[in-house]
C-alpha cells in the first residue's frame, strides 16, 4: 500500500488525508525520506543525495506528497505533461534535476527540509554537493579508494551471513563481494537472467566468481512476460525511467523480507568513468554546453515515426537540448563534471528507482558507495584519473590480486535472438495500442506497420525489443489521460487509471 499525505487549506481550515507520520528507507543506511504532520505543519526531510524517490504536488492551497507518482496522479486527477522534461526523457530515457513528466509534480531536492503550513510551501535544500579537486597521484588515489571502500563495507556488514549480494559481470558488485569475503563473511549471491536480446554475460561471469570464492549462487529467471514487466515497472516508478523492466525477478525474490541486500549503486559513475569521454570533458571545460547536450542525447532513432507529427514538433530535440543545458551548467565547475552530472541525474533519478522503488520499502538496502567519506573522496577526483575507464578495475586488482584473473562481462557478446519472444512482444504492444486512450502522443500507424512486418520478416523481430520499452511506456502514459500541450484546445477525458499490477492488462496475450 502506497504511503501519502494530502491536504487542502481553505477558509482557515486544513483538511488532511492519508498518513500523518511516515519513515521510508533507512536513515542508518543513508537513503531515506521522512515526513510528519503535527496538526499544523507538514515537515519532510530526505537524504543528502536525494536518492530515496519522494515527490510532491502543489496546486494553489492543495498539497500532496508520496513516494509514488502514480498515487499522486490518482489523488489530483489529470496533470499536464511538462514539455521540456518530456522532451529530454524521450531521448535520454530518464528525467533530470527535480523533473517528473508532469508539470505539477516535482521530486524533492537532495538534502531537503520541506514544510507546508496553511497553504504555504517552503523548501530548504542543500542540493548538489560541490567539491574542490584533489591534488593526488593515481597510485595514491587507487590505494586510498581501496582502503576507504573496504572500511565502508565493513561498517555496513550485517550481524550474520543471512544477507544477499546481487552479482553481475561488472565491477561494482564484484568489489562489494570481494570486500565482504575479505571480512570473512559468506553471503548468498544472486544473479538475474536477462530477457533477450541481452546476452547472459552476468551469469557466465558471476558463476566463475562464486565457484572461485566457494559461495552459494542463486540464478533468478524471468517469469513474467516482457510486456507485463514493463507495465508494472512503469506504474511503480511513476514513468520516470525506461530501464528496470528486467529487475522484477530480484524484487519478487526479496519480497517483503527485511533481509539485507547490498547494492552497488553509484560505483560506476564515481569510479569507473561511466559516460565520461575526453570529448565531453573538453566540451565542459570550454563551456560548449549546447554541443555537449547534443553529444549526450542519443540519436532520434524511432521517435520521428513513433510519435505523432504534432507531438514530435512539441517535444522537439531543440527543446530537449535547451533544458539539458540548464542542468549541465550546474555541474560545470565540478572536478569531474560528467561524473557529477550523471550521479545527480541518471544515478539519482533513474538507477535509484530499482533498489528504492521496485524492491519496496521492506527491503534493507546497503549502499557502500554512498558512504559520505568515500563519496566525498571519489567525487573530488579529477576527471583525468577516470577518463581511461581503468581506475575502478585497477583498484579492484590492487586490493584483491588473487582474483585478478577472473573475467568481466564481454560487452561485445552477440545478442540473443529469441524470435518467438519478440513476436509475442510485438503482438502485445500492437494489441495494447488498439485499446482506448485519452489522447494521442503516439502515431497509431507505427504499431500496426511494425507488427505486420515482424510477422512476415523474421530478421526484423529484434527491432520490437529495441523500441518496445519506449512504445509500452508511451502507450501506458496515454491511458492515464494526462493533458498534453499537443492537445491544447481539446477537452480530453481526464482519467487517473492504474493498470493491474499482477493481472493481465487489456491487450496482453497470456504467455
Secondary structure, 3 states (H helix, E strand, C coil): CCCEEEEEEECCEEEEEECCEEEEEEHHHCEEEEEEECCCEEEEEECCCCCCCCEEEEECCEEEEECCHHHHHHHHCCCCECHHHHHHHHHHCECCCCCCCECCEEECCCCEEEEEECCEEEEEECCCCCCCCCCCCHHHHHHHHHHHHHHHHHHHCCCCCCEEEECCCCCHHHHHHHHHHHCCCCCEEEEECCCCCCCCHHHHHHHHHHHHHCCCEEEECCCCCHHHHHHHHHHHHCCCECCCHHHHHHHHHHCCCCCEEECCCCHHHHHCCCCCCHHHHHHHHCCCHHHHHHHHCCCCCCHHHHECHHHHHHCCHHHHHHHHHHHHHHHCCCCCHHHHHHHHHHHHHHHHHHHHHHCCCCCEEECHHHCHHHHHHHCCCCHHHHCCCCHHHHHHHHHCHHHCCCCCCCCCCCCCCCHHHHHHHHHHHHHHHCCCCCCCCECHHHHHHHHHHHHHCHHHHHHHHHHHHHHHHHHHHHHCCCCCHHHCCCCCCCCCCCCCCCCCCCCCCCC
